[in-house]
Amino acid sequence: MAAHLYRALQQEGMSVKLAPGYSELEALSHAHKDGVVLIEVSHQQSVEAAVDLALRLKRRNSGQFVGYLADPVLHTSGLAGDAIFPRSANHLPDALRAYFNSEA
């Protein structure tokens, strides 16, 4: 799913880097400190690991934007970050634009 979302965002003209796992995402975020970090949460069992990663990123850089890509059923599962976005390649680009345009 992550690769599909990656391609969809690229096709929308967004500059995107893909990390194959949470540990690689943490390393990638070190190199791109001003970027937006989106953590994919595909099932209930990955919520804790995703939140742990988000907290580590925020402790290292409190200004780092950390959002989640999660299905609606996981939106109330305790995800602690800046925002939750849909895991749908059809909806994600528009959701990101809407969120960041409203913040500007």
Steps between C-alpha positions, in 0.01 A plus 500: 500500500781744583653464154161570342455814713857605416432481126166681535662789686782520245247509217335794676833686482600460863861435599489169686749266666394148597634302793423128496458480878482700821874478574585619150246781534673628811834505318345671196345769720848585635612584146185700412428699815255744339290233334160368593511154655207270428492169686283230350296310757345200333355312798432530873819311589717770339347793693740475795811484281375792290434717806841410647665610175299823490600583857869435426483728197326774701753473785783545252328787316185641660418690181499185287158436344401139566179370351352155457352318205226286649166349415200664674465208744841593648435874539387453861765246596730739686712638217685802639629735233421810300237351268350179363456462126328233289697198376333539161708600200186661355437721804842563655633771264185711540492443878862617531437809288185587694674458835806706415303768312279548808811530719657770280 
